[in-house]
Amino acid sequence: MLQNTPTSTKRELQLLSVAAEMYPFIKTGGLGDVVGSLPDALEKQGVSTRTLLPGYPAVLRALSNREEIIRIDNVLGHTGTVLCGRTEGNTVYALDVPALYDRPGNPYLEPSGQPWSDNGIRYAVLSRVGALIAAGLLPDWKPDVVLTHDWHAGLVAPYLHYMEGTPPPVAHVIHNLAFQGLYPYDMLQTFGLPDDAFTPDKLEYYGQISFMKGALQLSDRLISVSPTYVEEIQTPEEGMGLDGVLRARSNVLTGILNGVDLREWNPMTDPSVFFPYAVGDIIARRANKRVFQAEFGLPQKADALLLGMVSRLTTQKGADLLARLAPRLFQENIQLAVVGTGDEAIMQEFAALRSRYPDNFVCHLRYSEVLGHRLHSAVDASLIPSRFEPCGLTQFHALRYGSIPIAARVGGLSDTIIDANSAAVSEGVANGILFSPTTEDMLYLAIRRAQTLFRQKAVWARMQRNGALHDVSWNGKAAQYAQVLQEMSGYETKTTDTGTDIAPRRADPASARPRLSRQVARMPRTSGGTTISSLIPFSPRTGTGP
């Protein structure tokens, strides 16, 4: 499908992005953050993005000014409407198929926690409409290039492969190879694909249909979210059964780190932060630590190492290791706060720890965007004990907010964290702590190493400042995306802005988004461990709250 007839026309490249989630409309993890923040960064590189999303209720509510673009009477047996709206600076196409997407809660899971039984057709329909738009379905717009994300959009390239004409090239982004969209062979016709698609060089994966494999085999370019993860997924240990495919296509496989939106992640303007402070201001963070401890009923001990973890609570993220390790940590002068949701068994372990160690441990076992920000503004160190991590955004958030990341040496974590070994500390370049392998004992030793460094105030302060100065933005990374897209399309785009988003030591209020109005933060009363926080009705003992 790759176009090999480049032109020299300099103009804005038209990009169709297809994904299952996009912040701030719908988000379950890093995928939503990346899909939400990348278009703005690409705009500065001369790439104009329109994003196709499923018409979840949250998406349709956000597109209050939407208009109907086209109605499709039969897309894999369903009737759908493509709606278009512009919000939060993004142009969004919402595929409104109520029978498939008009459901409450998590986009992928039933209330019981099990995947929706019809997820296959739900995301096949999304891919099919993405392919139709790419091929020219809409009356007044056709993309030059298509960017598809993870398995949910994995069938876009296969559908285009079997269409007549010359479709635009497709780049597929691998956010997490562990999720592949596997379905039985007898659904091939349901997905509207010919028998020829069920072969080892297309979608066949050990007797099943794999959305991800179809994307890997038939997309023109492949992008994954960190250089180290690109190397890892080409090995049998981390390739999830697709390492051979990836090695065979290594000449079109590129690793590009993720970035974050510095307007969303700015402690000076973040409405989730009790006491706003400039990026790199480590002294002002101390008030946030005290108020966080008091809010959740922890003793307000400045010398206690306050650890935090914001994550999906799964074995991939190493949450089970932390749950088992916690009692050993509490024998030291260590406090721990956990925010997230995930495997029921792991959440039950954390709930039990909350009851047993009320002076050392608090947890919020639900998704909370507010706490996901606030925690990094208060804790001394952020835990990321992942068994594998394609890129990770948590370490970026921690670095930006002055929290030292303690992370497994895997994937993008090893690409973005400079370990505080003796040489790095002596040279003054360390910004975090890395450990390997990902085991309970090695995590414990990494935390004890952090505790030793925490007592060395000058060393710790230097690491915090190094983290705040680390470029966690899309600057540079978006340029790499734009270069790949340009090579695919043959167009030389006109860069509208070179990008100056490197994280400063001091925040730039002029470029920040206005703060949301909220009650003026006050220091909470400490008697009886009570709290006066009005932002979140949260009880560290019962776990109630949004």
C-alpha positions as CSV (number, residue, x, y, z in Angstrom):
1,M,0.0,0.0,0.0
2,L,3.0,2.3,0.5
3,Q,3.0,5.2,-1.9
4,N,6.4,5.4,-3.8
5,T,5.8,8.6,-5.9
6,P,6.7,11.5,-3.6
7,T,6.0,15.1,-4.4
8,S,7.7,18.2,-3.2
9,T,4.5,20.1,-2.4
10,K,4.8,21.8,1.0
11,R,1.5,21.8,2.8
12,E,-0.4,20.7,5.9
13,L,-0.5,16.9,5.9
14,Q,-4.0,15.5,6.5
15,L,-4.0,12.6,9.1
16,L,-6.8,10.3,10.1
17,S,-6.2,8.8,13.6
18,V,-8.3,5.8,14.6
19,A,-8.4,4.7,18.3
20,A,-10.7,3.3,21.0
21,E,-10.1,6.1,23.5
22,M,-9.0,9.7,23.7
23,Y,-8.5,12.0,26.7
24,P,-10.4,14.0,27.9
25,F,-13.4,12.2,26.3
26,I,-12.7,8.6,27.3
27,K,-9.7,7.1,29.0
28,T,-8.6,3.9,30.7
29,G,-4.9,4.4,30.6
30,G,-1.9,5.8,28.7
31,L,-3.5,5.1,25.3
32,G,-6.1,7.7,25.9
33,D,-3.6,10.2,27.0
34,V,-1.4,9.8,23.9
35,V,-4.2,9.8,21.4
36,G,-5.5,13.0,23.1
37,S,-2.2,15.0,23.3
38,L,-0.4,13.9,20.1
39,P,-2.7,15.8,17.6
40,D,-1.8,19.2,19.1
41,A,1.9,18.4,19.0
42,L,1.6,17.2,15.4
43,E,-0.2,20.4,14.4
44,K,3.0,22.3,15.2
45,Q,4.8,20.0,12.8
46,G,2.4,20.8,9.9
47,V,0.2,17.7,10.4
48,S,-3.6,18.2,10.8
49,T,-5.3,15.4,12.7
50,R,-8.9,14.2,12.7
51,T,-9.6,11.3,15.2
52,L,-12.2,8.6,14.7
53,L,-13.6,7.3,18.0
54,P,-16.5,5.0,18.9
55,G,-19.6,6.9,19.8
56,Y,-19.5,6.1,23.5
57,P,-21.9,8.2,25.6
58,A,-19.1,10.3,27.0
59,V,-17.8,11.1,23.5
60,L,-21.2,12.1,22.3
61,R,-21.8,14.3,25.4
62,A,-18.5,16.1,24.7
63,L,-19.4,16.8,21.1
64,S,-22.3,19.1,21.9
65,N,-21.9,21.0,18.7
66,R,-21.6,17.9,16.5
67,E,-23.1,17.6,13.1
68,E,-24.0,14.5,11.1
69,I,-21.5,13.9,8.2
70,I,-22.8,10.7,6.7
71,R,-25.0,7.7,7.5
72,I,-23.9,4.2,6.7
73,D,-26.8,1.8,6.3
74,N,-24.9,-1.5,6.5
75,V,-21.4,-1.7,8.1
76,L,-20.9,-5.4,9.0
77,G,-24.7,-5.7,9.7
78,H,-25.0,-2.4,11.6
79,T,-26.3,1.0,10.8
80,G,-24.1,3.8,11.9
81,T,-23.8,7.6,11.7
82,V,-20.5,9.5,11.5
83,L,-20.8,12.7,13.5
84,C,-18.2,15.5,13.5
85,G,-17.4,18.0,16.2
86,R,-14.6,20.1,17.4
87,T,-13.8,20.3,21.1
88,E,-10.8,20.7,23.3
89,G,-9.0,21.9,20.2
90,N,-9.5,18.5,18.5
91,T,-11.5,17.6,15.4
92,V,-13.3,14.3,16.3
93,Y,-15.4,11.9,14.2
94,A,-17.7,9.9,16.5
95,L,-19.1,6.7,15.0
96,D,-22.6,6.5,16.5
97,V,-23.8,2.9,16.6
98,P,-25.9,2.7,19.8
99,A,-26.2,-1.1,19.7
100,L,-22.4,-1.3,20.0
101,Y,-21.3,1.7,21.9
102,D,-24.1,3.1,24.0
103,R,-23.1,1.4,27.2
104,P,-22.1,2.7,30.7
105,G,-18.8,2.6,32.3
106,N,-15.6,1.1,31.0
107,P,-15.5,0.9,27.2
108,Y,-14.2,-2.6,27.1
109,L,-15.6,-4.4,30.2
110,E,-19.0,-5.4,31.5
111,P,-19.9,-4.3,35.1
112,S,-18.7,-7.8,36.2
113,G,-15.2,-7.0,34.9
114,Q,-15.3,-9.4,32.0
115,P,-14.8,-8.1,28.4
116,W,-18.0,-7.4,26.5
117,S,-18.8,-10.6,24.6
118,D,-19.2,-8.6,21.3
119,N,-15.9,-6.6,21.5
120,G,-14.8,-8.2,18.3
121,I,-17.6,-6.8,16.2
122,R,-17.5,-3.5,18.1
123,Y,-13.9,-2.8,17.1
124,A,-14.2,-4.4,13.7
125,V,-16.9,-1.9,12.9
126,L,-14.7,0.9,14.1
127,S,-11.9,-0.3,11.9
128,R,-14.2,-0.8,8.9
129,V,-15.5,2.7,9.1
130,G,-11.9,4.0,9.6
131,A,-10.9,2.2,6.4
132,L,-13.9,3.6,4.5
133,I,-13.0,7.2,5.6
134,A,-9.4,6.6,4.6
135,A,-10.6,5.4,1.1
136,G,-12.7,8.5,0.6
137,L,-16.1,7.9,2.2
138,L,-16.6,11.5,3.3
139,P,-17.7,14.0,0.7
140,D,-15.2,16.8,1.5
141,W,-12.2,15.3,3.2
142,K,-9.7,12.4,2.6
143,P,-6.6,11.8,4.6
144,D,-3.1,11.6,3.2
145,V,-2.0,9.1,5.9
146,V,-3.7,6.9,8.5
147,L,-2.5,6.3,12.1
148,T,-4.1,3.4,13.9
149,H,-3.7,2.6,17.6
150,D,-3.4,-0.8,19.2
151,W,-5.6,-3.9,18.4
152,H,-8.9,-2.0,18.5
153,A,-8.0,-0.3,15.2
154,G,-5.9,-3.2,14.0
155,L,-8.2,-4.2,11.1
156,V,-8.0,-0.8,9.3
157,A,-4.9,-1.9,7.3
158,P,-6.4,-5.3,6.4
159,Y,-9.7,-3.7,5.2
160,L,-7.7,-1.3,3.1
161,H,-5.6,-4.1,1.7
162,Y,-8.7,-5.7,0.2
163,M,-10.3,-2.5,-1.2
164,E,-10.0,-1.4,-4.8
165,G,-8.0,1.6,-5.7
166,T,-5.0,3.2,-4.1
167,P,-5.6,3.8,-0.4
168,P,-3.5,6.1,1.8
169,P,-0.6,4.4,3.7
170,V,-1.2,3.2,7.2
171,A,1.2,3.5,10.2
172,H,0.2,1.3,13.2
173,V,1.2,2.3,16.7
174,I,1.9,-0.6,19.2
175,H,1.0,0.7,22.6
176,N,0.9,-2.7,24.3
177,L,1.6,-5.9,22.4
178,A,0.1,-8.0,25.2
179,F,-3.4,-7.1,24.0
180,Q,-4.0,-8.6,20.5
181,G,-7.7,-8.9,19.8
182,L,-7.9,-12.6,19.4
183,Y,-11.1,-14.2,18.0
184,P,-12.1,-17.6,16.5
185,Y,-11.7,-18.3,12.9
186,D,-15.5,-18.7,12.4
187,M,-15.9,-14.9,12.9
188,L,-13.9,-14.1,9.7
189,Q,-17.1,-13.7,7.7
190,T,-18.7,-11.7,10.5
191,F,-15.8,-9.3,10.2
192,G,-16.3,-9.1,6.5
193,L,-12.9,-10.5,5.5
194,P,-12.2,-13.1,2.8
195,D,-10.8,-16.6,3.5
196,D,-7.5,-15.3,2.0
197,A,-7.1,-13.1,5.1
198,F,-6.7,-16.1,7.3
199,T,-3.1,-17.0,6.5
200,P,0.1,-16.7,8.4
201,D,1.2,-13.7,6.4
202,K,-2.0,-11.8,7.4
203,L,-4.3,-12.4,10.3
204,E,-3.9,-16.1,11.3
205,Y,-2.4,-16.5,14.8
206,Y,-2.2,-20.1,16.1
207,G,-5.6,-20.9,14.6
208,Q,-7.3,-17.6,15.7
209,I,-7.9,-14.2,14.1
210,S,-5.5,-11.6,15.5
211,F,-6.4,-7.9,15.0
212,M,-2.9,-7.0,16.1
213,K,-1.2,-9.4,13.7
214,G,-3.2,-8.1,10.8
215,A,-2.0,-4.6,11.6
216,L,1.6,-5.7,12.0
217,Q,1.6,-7.6,8.7
218,L,-0.4,-5.2,6.5
219,S,0.5,-1.7,7.7
220,D,3.1,0.3,5.8
221,R,5.0,1.4,8.9
222,L,5.0,0.3,12.5
223,I,5.7,2.5,15.5
224,S,6.1,1.5,19.1
225,V,6.3,3.8,22.1
226,S,9.9,3.5,23.1
227,P,13.2,2.4,21.5
228,T,13.8,-0.2,24.2
229,Y,10.4,-1.7,23.8
230,V,11.0,-2.1,20.1
231,E,14.0,-4.2,20.9
232,E,12.2,-6.2,23.6
233,I,9.2,-7.2,21.4
234,Q,11.5,-8.7,18.8
235,T,12.6,-11.3,21.4
236,P,10.7,-14.5,22.2
237,E,10.6,-13.4,25.9
238,E,8.6,-10.2,25.2
239,G,7.3,-10.7,21.7
240,M,4.0,-12.3,22.8
241,G,4.2,-14.8,20.0
242,L,4.7,-12.1,17.4
243,D,8.4,-11.6,17.7
244,G,9.1,-13.4,14.4
245,V,6.7,-11.1,12.6
246,L,8.3,-8.0,14.1
247,R,11.8,-9.2,13.3
248,A,10.7,-9.8,9.7
249,R,9.4,-6.3,9.5
250,S,12.1,-4.6,11.5
251,N,13.0,-2.4,8.5
252,V,9.7,-0.5,8.9
253,L,9.6,-0.6,12.7
254,T,10.4,2.6,14.7
255,G,10.5,3.4,18.4
256,I,9.3,6.8,19.4
257,L,8.8,7.8,23.0
258,N,5.5,9.2,24.2
259,G,5.2,12.7,25.6
260,V,2.8,14.6,27.9
261,D,0.8,17.8,27.5
262,L,2.7,20.3,29.7
263,R,-0.5,22.4,30.0
264,E,-2.3,19.4,31.6
265,W,0.8,18.6,33.7
266,N,1.9,21.9,35.3
267,P,2.0,22.0,39.1
268,M,1.7,25.8,39.0
269,T,-1.7,25.7,37.3
270,D,-3.0,22.2,38.1
271,P,-6.4,22.5,39.9
272,S,-5.7,19.1,41.6
273,V,-2.7,20.5,43.5
274,F,-3.5,21.9,46.9
275,F,-0.6,24.4,46.9
276,P,0.5,25.3,43.4
277,Y,4.3,25.5,42.9
278,A,6.6,26.2,40.0
279,V,8.1,23.3,38.1
280,G,11.4,22.5,39.9
281,D,10.4,24.2,43.2
282,I,11.2,21.4,45.6
283,I,10.6,23.5,48.8
284,A,7.0,24.4,48.0
285,R,6.2,20.7,47.6
286,R,6.6,20.1,51.3
287,A,3.3,21.8,52.1
288,N,1.6,19.4,49.6
289,K,3.1,16.4,51.4
290,R,1.8,17.6,54.8
291,V,-1.7,18.3,53.5
292,F,-1.8,14.9,51.6
293,Q,-0.8,13.0,54.7
294,A,-3.4,14.8,56.8
295,E,-6.1,14.4,54.1
296,F,-5.8,10.7,54.2
297,G,-5.2,10.3,57.9
298,L,-1.5,9.5,57.8
299,P,0.8,11.0,60.5
300,Q,2.3,14.2,59.3
301,K,5.9,13.1,59.5
302,A,8.3,15.1,57.3
303,D,11.1,12.5,57.7
304,A,8.9,9.6,56.6
305,L,9.5,8.5,53.0
306,L,6.1,8.9,51.4
307,L,5.8,6.5,48.4
308,G,2.9,6.6,45.9
309,M,1.7,4.4,43.1
310,V,-0.9,5.5,40.5
311,S,-1.6,2.6,38.2
312,R,-3.8,-0.1,36.9
313,L,-3.5,-2.7,39.7
314,T,-2.4,-5.7,37.6
315,T,0.4,-8.2,37.5
316,Q,1.9,-6.4,34.5
317,K,2.3,-3.3,36.6
318,G,3.8,-5.2,39.5
319,A,1.0,-4.3,41.9
320,D,1.0,-7.8,43.3
321,L,4.7,-7.5,44.2
322,L,4.0,-4.3,46.1
323,A,1.0,-5.8,48.0
324,R,3.2,-8.6,49.2
325,L,6.1,-6.4,50.0
326,A,4.2,-3.6,51.9
327,P,4.4,-5.2,55.4
328,R,8.2,-5.3,55.2
329,L,8.3,-1.6,54.2
330,F,6.1,-0.6,57.1
331,Q,8.8,-1.8,59.5
332,E,10.8,1.2,58.3
333,N,9.8,4.8,58.4
334,I,7.8,4.5,55.2
335,Q,4.3,5.5,54.2
336,L,2.5,4.3,51.1
337,A,-0.5,5.6,49.1
338,V,-2.0,3.6,46.1
339,V,-4.5,5.0,43.6
340,G,-6.0,2.8,40.9
341,T,-8.2,-0.1,40.0
342,G,-7.6,-3.5,38.5
343,D,-7.5,-7.2,39.4
344,E,-10.0,-8.0,42.2
345,A,-7.6,-10.2,44.1
346,I,-4.9,-7.5,44.2
347,M,-7.5,-4.8,45.3
348,Q,-8.6,-7.1,48.1
349,E,-5.0,-7.4,49.3
350,F,-4.6,-3.6,49.4
351,A,-8.0,-3.2,51.2
352,A,-6.7,-5.7,53.9
353,L,-3.5,-3.7,54.2
354,R,-5.4,-0.5,54.7
355,S,-7.1,-2.0,57.8
356,R,-4.0,-3.5,59.2
357,Y,-1.6,-0.5,58.8
358,P,-3.7,2.7,59.1
359,D,-0.7,4.8,60.0
360,N,1.4,3.6,57.0
361,F,-1.0,2.8,54.2
362,V,-3.9,4.4,52.3
363,C,-5.5,3.5,49.0
364,H,-8.2,4.7,46.7
365,L,-9.3,1.6,44.7
366,R,-11.0,3.5,41.9
367,Y,-9.9,5.5,39.0
368,S,-9.4,9.2,39.9
369,E,-7.8,11.7,37.5
370,V,-7.7,14.2,40.3
371,L,-5.7,12.0,42.6
372,G,-3.6,10.8,39.7
373,H,-2.3,14.4,39.6
374,R,-2.3,15.3,43.2
375,L,-0.4,12.3,44.4
376,H,2.7,13.2,42.3
377,S,2.7,16.7,43.8
378,A,2.9,15.3,47.3
379,V,4.8,12.0,47.5
380,D,8.6,11.8,47.8
381,A,8.8,8.9,45.3
382,S,6.5,7.2,42.8
383,L,6.6,3.4,42.4
384,I,6.5,1.8,38.9
385,P,7.5,-1.9,39.4
386,S,6.2,-3.1,36.0
387,R,7.2,-6.5,34.6
388,F,7.0,-4.9,31.2
389,E,6.3,-1.3,30.2
390,P,6.1,-0.2,26.5
391,C,6.7,3.4,27.4
392,G,4.9,4.5,30.5
393,L,3.6,8.0,31.3
394,T,3.7,7.8,35.1
395,Q,7.5,8.4,35.2
396,F,6.9,11.6,33.1
397,H,4.3,12.8,35.6
398,A,6.5,12.0,38.5
399,L,9.6,13.7,37.1
400,R,7.6,16.8,36.1
401,Y,6.1,17.2,39.6
402,G,9.3,16.5,41.6
403,S,8.6,12.9,42.7
404,I,11.5,10.5,42.3
405,P,10.5,7.5,40.1
406,I,11.5,4.1,41.5
407,A,11.0,1.9,38.4
408,A,11.8,-1.5,36.9
409,R,14.5,-1.4,34.2
410,V,12.2,-2.3,31.3
411,G,10.9,-0.7,28.1
412,G,10.4,3.1,28.1
413,L,11.3,3.3,31.8
414,S,14.9,2.5,31.1
415,D,14.8,5.1,28.2
416,T,13.7,8.0,30.4
417,I,15.1,7.4,33.9
418,I,18.7,7.9,34.8
419,D,19.5,5.6,37.7
420,A,21.1,7.0,40.8
421,N,24.1,4.8,40.7
422,S,27.3,6.1,42.3
423,A,28.6,7.5,39.0
424,A,25.4,9.3,38.1
425,V,25.1,10.8,41.6
426,S,28.7,12.0,41.5
427,E,28.1,13.6,38.1
428,G,24.8,15.1,39.3
429,V,22.7,13.7,36.5
430,A,20.6,11.1,38.3
431,N,16.8,11.6,38.3
432,G,15.4,8.3,39.5
433,I,16.1,4.7,40.6
434,L,16.0,1.7,38.4
435,F,16.1,-2.0,39.4
436,S,16.0,-5.4,37.7
437,P,14.8,-8.1,37.6
438,T,11.3,-7.2,38.6
439,T,11.0,-9.2,41.8
440,E,9.8,-8.5,45.3
441,D,13.4,-8.5,46.7
442,M,14.8,-6.2,44.1
443,L,11.9,-3.8,44.5
444,Y,12.6,-3.8,48.3
445,L,16.3,-3.1,47.8
446,A,15.4,-0.2,45.4
447,I,13.1,1.3,48.0
448,R,15.8,1.0,50.7
449,R,18.3,2.6,48.3
450,A,15.8,5.5,47.8
451,Q,15.4,5.8,51.6
452,T,19.2,6.2,51.9
453,L,19.3,8.9,49.3
454,F,16.2,10.6,50.8
455,R,18.2,11.2,54.0
456,Q,20.9,12.9,51.9
457,K,18.9,16.1,51.4
458,A,21.3,17.7,48.9
459,V,21.5,14.6,46.7
460,W,17.7,14.1,46.8
461,A,17.1,17.8,45.9
462,R,19.4,17.5,42.9
463,M,17.6,14.4,41.7
464,Q,14.3,16.2,42.0
465,R,15.5,19.2,40.0
466,N,17.0,17.0,37.4
467,G,13.6,15.3,37.0
468,A,11.8,18.6,36.7
469,L,14.2,19.7,33.9
470,H,13.9,16.5,32.0
471,D,12.0,17.1,28.7
472,V,8.8,15.1,29.1
473,S,6.9,17.0,26.4
474,W,6.1,16.0,22.8
475,N,8.8,18.3,21.6
476,G,11.1,16.4,19.3
477,K,9.0,13.2,19.6
478,A,6.2,14.7,17.5
479,A,8.8,15.7,15.0
480,Q,9.8,12.1,14.7
481,Y,6.2,11.1,14.1
482,A,5.9,13.8,11.5
483,Q,9.0,12.6,9.7
484,V,7.6,9.0,9.5
485,L,4.3,10.4,8.2
486,Q,6.0,12.6,5.6
487,E,8.1,9.7,4.3
488,M,5.0,7.6,3.9
489,S,2.9,10.2,2.1
490,G,5.7,11.8,0.0
491,Y,4.7,15.3,1.2
492,E,7.0,17.7,2.9
493,T,4.9,19.3,5.5
494,K,5.1,22.9,6.5
495,T,6.2,23.2,10.2
496,T,4.1,25.9,11.9
497,D,6.1,25.8,15.1
498,T,9.4,24.3,16.1
499,G,8.2,23.5,19.6
500,T,9.5,25.1,22.7
501,D,7.9,22.9,25.3
502,I,10.9,21.7,27.1
503,A,10.0,21.5,30.8
504,P,11.3,24.7,32.4
505,R,12.7,25.1,35.9
506,R,10.0,27.7,36.5
507,A,6.5,27.5,35.0
508,D,5.4,30.0,32.4
509,P,2.0,31.2,33.5
510,A,1.4,33.0,30.2
511,S,1.2,29.7,28.3
512,A,-0.8,27.8,30.9
513,R,-4.4,27.0,30.8
514,P,-6.6,29.0,33.2
515,R,-7.0,27.3,36.5
516,L,-10.4,25.9,37.3
517,S,-12.2,27.7,40.1
518,R,-12.1,25.9,43.4
519,Q,-12.0,26.5,47.1
520,V,-8.8,28.1,48.5
521,A,-6.7,25.3,49.9
522,R,-6.1,25.5,53.6
523,M,-3.9,23.3,55.8
524,P,-6.1,20.6,57.4
525,R,-6.5,20.2,61.1
526,T,-4.4,17.4,62.4
527,S,-6.2,16.4,65.6
528,G,-7.7,13.0,65.2
529,G,-6.4,12.7,61.7
530,T,-9.4,14.6,60.3
531,T,-9.4,16.4,57.0
532,I,-11.0,19.5,55.6
533,S,-10.5,18.6,51.9
534,S,-13.6,19.5,49.9
535,L,-12.2,18.4,46.5
536,I,-12.8,14.7,47.0
537,P,-15.2,13.1,49.5
538,F,-12.7,10.3,50.3
539,S,-12.4,8.2,53.4
540,P,-9.1,6.3,53.7
541,R,-10.9,3.7,55.8
542,T,-13.9,2.9,53.7
543,G,-12.5,3.8,50.2
544,T,-15.6,5.8,49.3
545,G,-15.4,8.7,46.8
546,P,-15.4,9.3,43.1
